[in-house]
Amino acid sequence: MAHSSQSGAAQALNGQHPEFAYADADTDEDERDGRPERRPEQRHFLGAMPRKQSLSERRNVELPLLKVVDEKEPQKAEAPEELETPEEPTPSPEAFAPGLRRNSISMPSGINALDLEALRLRHQMQPQDALHEETIADDAASSLGSPGSPDATAPTTSANTPDKAVGGTAINFANAGSANDDSDDEFGNARRPVHRDRFRSRRRASIAPLPALRLNSKEMLASDFDSHSLASNQASITSVNSLASLLREKMQAFPQLIRKKKRETKDYKIKIFVIIMFFMIIFLIGYAYVAYHQQMLTKSYFQKLKFNSHDRIFRILSHEDKEVISGQLGVTLGFDTAPFHCLEDHRRSDGSVCIEWNGVARLHLNFEDKGVFRCYTLQWQALTPGLLPTDCYELKRDNGLWFGGGVTKGQEWSLSYANFDFAPYASGDSKIHQFGNGVKRYFINSIGVAMQVSERTPLQLGVNRTENRFCLRAANDEFTFVNRLTPLPQLDYRICTTEDMRSLHMLMTQQSLWDGLKKLDMEVLNSLLEEPVWRIPHGETPDSLNETAICDYSESAIAMGLGHIVINEFWQENIGDFTVDKARFPTLKDTIRVLDRRGFKVVLTIQPFISTDSANFKDAVKRKLLIYERHSERSIPALTRYKSSSSAGVLDITNNASVPWLLEKLQRLKEEYGVQSFYLDLGTGYNLPHYYQCRQTLDNPDTYARLFTASLEGAGLMAVSTASVVPKPPTFLSTPPANATWEGLRETLGAVLNYGVIGYPFVLPGVIGGDYLLQRPLSKMVSFYSMAQPPLPDPELFIRWLQLATFMPAMQFSHLPSEYRSDLVTRVAQELKEVRTNDVIPLLKKYLKSSMDEGLPLVRPLWMMDPHDPACLIVSDEFSVGEELIVAPILHAKRQEREVYLPQGVWKDGIDGSLRKGSRWMHGYRVPTDKIAYFRKMPDNTRF
């Protein structure tokens, strides 16, 4: 028996045991072929067949053999004395402790005859690899089987030792996390490499190296566990000492598992990255597709005009191909109709491009090259009822601001700061309506773009700051555009671009004002610049004005200088009489003659309104000279209300008989009383009767004011109250009546600057101190009331108002400085008179020629001096006289300092005479009550 054991052991050591195959033997052939695994008898039968070199021969190591009993074929437990005990049944799965392995390994019968010490000595003589010291083995071993570990597995291992009576020893293994062997210790120090026997147990150094194991039909050494960690999880060892060594080897396998988990984590990151890249590629492809089709649909017209007829995006490029304006045309058109080129019958011979949306609308685009200026004409024609052609452009772009439109409700300095729904663009009362008394269909942007809308377009304007849109719309209504010049609305305008905002403004407003100008007209114009305008104080009724009041006022005003004395409509008994009231002015002829000798020029106020109480009303109705009611006979006049007249008719200026009738009466006044000129008080467009109808169709209510002003130019007009085109000099445009408050002061400055922007060079500001006084908001237009002269304003308000008016194109007084009986007011008035005489009037005359030639205003916003300076665009409470004088008035109560910005250059302070460098802000600049901040520009070679 011992002999056979020794013989078997020897055969095992020599790798010639016929019964056990090695790990690298081709034993998987049966499994690959789908055949069942050979039984031991079959393997014994085939043992005589030639085999390849064993693992022990290849590695020159004599190893014992162990047989792995697979879990699928449970083996019976062996007694300690005998290797085989058939009587003992195989334990059921329930017999194992929780988490214990079910695999077991039976050792060969001749294992006790092996010389383990000889094997150990032989192995120690072989060179060993350097290994890092394992410092976590004990900790990992102590944590084996921890229930809190998610990766813990506890198979049961039965170890049977032939030479020692050890029965069914069970050991639980748990996978515990471990750091990589190559990592540093907890303090960041590199681990010290040590040489250690891979086959020696950490706990029992006297134990021989682990034998070669046969695990799942594969043979391996213990040192191979790192590369076969999965197989190692299935292994079990019968020797208690070998189990400790197995534990060590499993600890060595943990870093490999961790690295695998890290690789798995990296794999997830790679997958996420790939998914993100996939969606990005899809997005870029979609974006490129859309952009490509938009580019394909966008066509270039006239080189610098880009228009996408599908979504109607409109863009204009500069000479450097930079986009200067962008918008959407035909906003109300919808996208369900495809555009196409117009039929031959609808095309024009002027070279324009015609695009039509079948049965909906038609668009004509044209181009005009003026060298450095490029102008594009756009005309929309609605083809279906209910369609309102609407084009919208960006309200703010590249810090550019829109100006124009005149005075708007709320007195916004720029349209880019306004916010209002679509409103008819017509003159009105800016406290009630959206726009003021001076309008012009002209809008300019600081980036070098300007728009000019045709007078025949029923224009409605809308500004939406939320959507950043500035919109033009053609829409008829029942008052402003009731006449319907075309069956369906048409939107007709042009856009011009250039590199310089100032040059563009000159182009758009350019008109020679010299045509037909007489020498007398220039004298009147110069006198308005040099001398004040004196408005005779009055009450709410005509009885408040008489000859005595006129004479007394002129005697008090002569100390301040000569000028034009304006008498309001109370010089006649009823509005529209056009004859002097003999009861209150029995010797007006003599009074006017006296005033003329003193150097004053008397101006009478006239209106197109004829009170129903006037004798001329009956005559005008008989002659059919009045505007009549719509849809009625021409013998029925349309009535309205204006100032002191609660019921009045309006002269029909389109009637060829009306103008001669009126001119005859005005000429009689000039010849009989020596009146030199008239102040034309037209009211606004909303003062016309609501259901007005003229003999000739008007484009809009402002056309009436334009025709009336042009008809009376020969009679001599000093100023007009409303305008839609620039009146012929020496006629000035008056600002709206101002309330005698600080808000009225600010509104006066805003009106003068805004009217200058839209092309009115000669503006007459309101009365110093205010035209009327109301402490409550109005629900109706001011022109519906007969407003009396306001009481004497607060001295500070009057001084600040007088300071502002000193630098205006013209000054207009009602209250005199002498009424305050204050040394401060008198001294300030005298100082300001000297400033105007010495500094302001010479500049006004100097820049008068450029205003006549180019339409540039005498008083200008700062951006006209330097349109490329962003600060100049936003400053709304400073202005310049020509290009050589900057004025920064105080516009709020009880303030004696303010922020001042000076454009580029060197400026001389008007208060202390010091030099100031431009292109910078002056913070907290002190302005006493008796002073106004103004700065005179010095020559370019001035040393600072």
KANOR-V683460 format. One record per backbone hydrogen bond with DSSP energy under -1.0 kcal/mol. NH is the residue of the N-H (numbers start at 1). CO is the residue of the C=O. E is the energy in kcal/mol with one decimal. If there is no record, write none. Layout:
BEGIN
{{NH	CO	E} {NH	CO	E}}
END
This chain:
BEGIN
{{5	1	-1.8} {6	2	-2.8} {7	3	-2.9} {8	4	-2.8} {9	5	-2.6} {10	6	-2.8} {11	7	-2.6} {12	8	-2.4} {13	9	-2.7} {14	10	-2.2} {15	12	-1.0} {16	11	-3.0} {25	22	-1.4} {27	25	-2.5} {32	28	-2.6} {33	29	-2.0} {35	30	-2.3} {43	39	-2.6} {44	40	-2.6} {45	41	-2.1} {46	42	-2.3} {49	46	-1.5} {58	54	-2.2} {59	55	-2.4} {61	56	-2.0} {67	106	-1.3} {69	104	-1.8} {73	70	-1.1} {88	85	-1.3} {95	92	-1.7} {100	97	-2.1} {101	155	-3.5} {106	67	-1.2} {111	108	-1.4} {114	111	-1.1} {116	114	-1.3} {119	115	-1.8} {120	116	-2.6} {121	117	-2.5} {122	118	-2.2} {123	119	-2.1} {124	120	-2.2} {125	121	-1.3} {126	123	-1.2} {131	194	-2.7} {140	136	-2.9} {141	137	-2.9} {142	138	-2.3} {143	139	-1.2} {144	141	-1.1} {146	143	-1.6} {149	146	-1.3} {156	100	-2.7} {166	164	-1.8} {183	180	-1.6} {185	189	-2.6} {188	185	-1.9} {194	131	-3.3} {200	197	-1.2} {207	204	-1.2} {213	220	-2.2} {215	218	-3.1} {220	213	-1.5} {224	221	-1.3} {225	222	-1.6} {232	228	-2.1} {233	229	-1.2} {234	231	-1.5} {235	232	-1.1} {243	239	-1.7} {244	240	-1.3} {245	241	-1.4} {246	242	-2.5} {247	243	-2.4} {248	244	-2.0} {249	245	-2.2} {250	246	-2.5} {251	247	-2.0} {252	248	-1.9} {253	249	-1.1} {257	253	-1.8} {258	254	-2.6} {259	255	-3.0} {260	256	-1.9} {261	257	-2.4} {262	258	-2.8} {263	259	-2.7} {264	260	-2.5} {265	261	-2.8} {266	262	-3.0} {267	263	-2.3} {268	264	-2.1} {269	265	-2.1} {270	266	-2.6} {271	267	-2.4} {272	268	-2.7} {273	269	-2.8} {274	270	-2.7} {275	271	-2.4} {276	272	-2.7} {277	273	-2.6} {278	274	-2.1} {279	275	-2.3} {280	276	-2.5} {281	277	-2.3} {282	278	-2.2} {283	279	-2.7} {284	280	-2.8} {285	281	-2.5} {286	282	-2.5} {287	283	-3.1} {288	284	-2.7} {289	285	-2.1} {290	286	-2.6} {291	287	-3.1} {292	288	-2.3} {293	289	-2.3} {294	290	-2.6} {295	291	-2.5} {296	292	-2.4} {297	293	-2.2} {298	294	-2.0} {299	307	-2.3} {301	305	-3.6} {304	302	-2.5} {305	301	-1.7} {306	315	-3.0} {307	299	-2.3} {308	313	-2.2} {312	308	-1.9} {314	327	-3.2} {315	306	-2.8} {316	325	-2.0} {317	304	-2.8} {318	322	-2.4} {321	318	-1.8} {324	316	-2.5} {325	316	-1.1} {327	314	-2.4} {328	392	-2.3} {329	312	-2.6} {331	390	-2.7} {333	330	-1.7} {340	356	-2.1} {342	354	-1.6} {346	343	-1.2} {353	365	-3.1} {355	363	-2.7} {356	340	-3.1} {357	361	-2.8} {360	357	-3.2} {361	357	-1.4} {362	381	-2.0} {363	355	-3.3} {364	379	-2.2} {365	353	-2.7} {366	377	-2.1} {368	375	-2.9} {370	373	-2.9} {374	497	-1.8} {375	368	-2.6} {376	495	-3.2} {377	366	-1.9} {378	493	-3.0} {379	364	-1.8} {380	491	-3.0} {381	362	-2.4} {382	489	-1.7} {383	360	-2.8} {387	384	-1.5} {391	472	-2.4} {392	328	-2.4} {393	470	-2.5} {394	326	-1.9} {395	468	-1.4} {400	397	-2.1} {403	444	-3.2} {405	442	-1.0} {409	434	-2.3} {411	408	-2.6} {415	402	-1.8} {417	414	-1.7} {418	415	-1.0} {420	463	-1.8} {423	461	-1.8} {425	459	-2.4} {426	424	-1.3} {428	436	-1.5} {432	429	-2.1} {433	429	-4.1} {436	407	-2.4} {439	723	-2.3} {442	440	-2.9} {443	451	-2.4} {444	403	-2.4} {445	449	-3.8} {446	401	-2.0} {448	445	-1.9} {450	496	-2.3} {451	443	-3.4} {452	494	-2.0} {453	441	-1.7} {454	492	-2.6} {457	454	-1.2} {459	457	-2.4} {460	473	-2.6} {461	423	-2.4} {462	471	-1.8} {463	420	-2.2} {464	469	-2.6} {469	464	-2.4} {470	393	-2.8} {471	462	-2.8} {472	391	-2.9} {473	460	-2.1} {474	389	-2.2} {475	458	-2.5} {491	380	-1.3} {493	378	-2.4} {494	452	-2.0} {495	376	-2.9} {496	450	-2.4} {497	374	-2.1} {498	448	-1.7} {504	500	-2.0} {505	501	-2.3} {506	502	-2.1} {507	503	-2.0} {508	504	-2.5} {509	505	-2.1} {513	852	-2.3} {517	514	-2.4} {522	518	-1.7} {523	519	-1.8} {524	520	-2.3} {525	521	-2.3} {526	522	-2.5} {527	523	-2.2} {528	524	-1.9} {529	525	-1.5} {530	526	-2.2} {531	527	-2.9} {533	811	-2.7} {534	564	-3.8} {535	813	-3.2} {536	566	-2.2} {544	541	-1.6} {545	542	-1.7} {547	584	-1.2} {550	546	-1.5} {551	547	-2.5} {552	548	-2.7} {553	549	-2.0} {554	550	-2.2} {555	551	-1.8} {556	552	-1.5} {557	553	-2.2} {558	554	-1.5} {560	557	-1.6} {564	532	-1.4} {565	601	-2.6} {566	534	-3.2} {567	603	-2.7} {571	568	-1.3} {572	569	-1.4} {577	574	-2.0} {581	571	-2.5} {585	581	-2.3} {588	585	-1.1} {591	587	-2.1} {592	588	-2.7} {593	589	-1.8} {594	590	-2.2} {595	591	-2.4} {596	592	-2.4} {597	593	-1.9} {598	594	-1.6} {600	595	-2.5} {601	563	-2.0} {603	565	-3.0} {604	677	-1.3} {605	567	-1.7} {606	679	-2.5} {610	649	-2.6} {611	575	-3.2} {612	647	-2.2} {614	611	-1.5} {619	615	-1.1} {620	616	-2.7} {621	617	-2.3} {622	618	-2.0} {623	619	-1.9} {625	620	-2.9} {627	650	-3.0} {628	693	-1.8} {629	636	-1.9} {630	691	-2.0} {632	629	-1.1} {636	633	-1.8} {638	627	-2.9} {640	648	-2.6} {642	645	-2.5} {643	783	-4.1} {645	642	-2.5} {648	640	-2.2} {649	610	-2.9} {651	608	-2.2} {652	625	-3.8} {653	651	-1.1} {655	652	-1.5} {658	655	-1.6} {661	657	-1.4} {662	658	-2.2} {663	659	-3.0} {664	660	-2.1} {665	661	-1.1} {666	662	-2.1} {667	663	-2.6} {668	664	-1.6} {669	665	-1.5} {670	666	-2.1} {671	667	-2.2} {672	668	-2.5} {673	669	-2.5} {674	670	-1.2} {676	602	-1.1} {678	716	-2.1} {679	604	-2.5} {680	719	-2.4} {681	606	-2.9} {682	680	-1.0} {687	684	-1.8} {688	685	-1.1} {692	689	-1.2} {703	700	-1.5} {706	702	-2.0} {707	703	-2.5} {708	704	-2.4} {709	705	-2.4} {710	706	-2.1} {711	707	-1.8} {712	708	-1.2} {718	678	-2.8} {720	732	-2.2} {721	680	-1.7} {723	437	-1.6} {731	728	-1.8} {732	718	-2.1} {733	762	-2.0} {734	720	-2.5} {735	764	-2.1} {740	772	-2.4} {741	739	-2.6} {745	741	-1.5} {746	742	-2.0} {747	743	-2.4} {748	744	-1.7} {749	745	-1.6} {750	746	-2.1} {751	747	-2.3} {752	748	-2.1} {753	749	-2.2} {754	750	-2.5} {755	751	-2.5} {756	752	-1.6} {757	753	-1.8} {758	754	-1.6} {760	755	-2.6} {764	733	-2.8} {768	812	-2.5} {770	767	-2.3} {771	738	-2.8} {772	738	-1.4} {784	781	-1.6} {785	782	-2.1} {789	538	-2.6} {798	794	-2.7} {799	795	-2.5} {800	796	-2.6} {801	797	-2.4} {802	798	-2.5} {803	799	-2.4} {804	800	-1.9} {805	801	-2.5} {806	802	-1.4} {807	804	-1.4} {808	805	-1.4} {813	533	-3.2} {819	816	-1.7} {820	817	-1.4} {826	822	-2.4} {827	823	-2.7} {828	824	-2.6} {829	825	-2.4} {830	826	-2.0} {831	827	-2.4} {832	828	-2.5} {833	829	-1.7} {834	830	-1.5} {835	831	-2.2} {836	832	-2.6} {837	833	-2.2} {838	834	-2.8} {839	835	-2.7} {840	835	-1.5} {841	836	-3.0} {844	840	-2.4} {845	841	-2.4} {846	842	-1.8} {847	843	-2.3} {851	847	-1.5} {852	848	-2.2} {853	849	-2.3} {854	850	-2.8} {855	851	-1.4} {858	761	-1.3} {860	880	-2.6} {864	861	-1.4} {865	862	-1.7} {866	862	-1.5} {869	866	-1.6} {875	871	-1.1} {879	887	-1.7} {880	860	-2.7} {881	885	-2.2} {882	858	-2.3} {884	881	-1.3} {886	935	-2.6} {887	879	-2.8} {888	933	-3.1} {898	925	-1.7} {900	922	-2.2} {902	920	-1.8} {907	916	-3.2} {908	936	-3.4} {909	914	-3.8} {910	934	-2.9} {913	909	-1.4} {916	907	-3.8} {918	905	-2.9} {919	902	-2.2} {920	902	-1.1} {922	900	-3.2} {925	898	-2.2} {927	896	-3.5} {931	928	-1.7} {935	886	-2.6} {936	908	-2.4} {937	884	-2.6} {938	906	-3.0} {942	939	-1.7}}
END
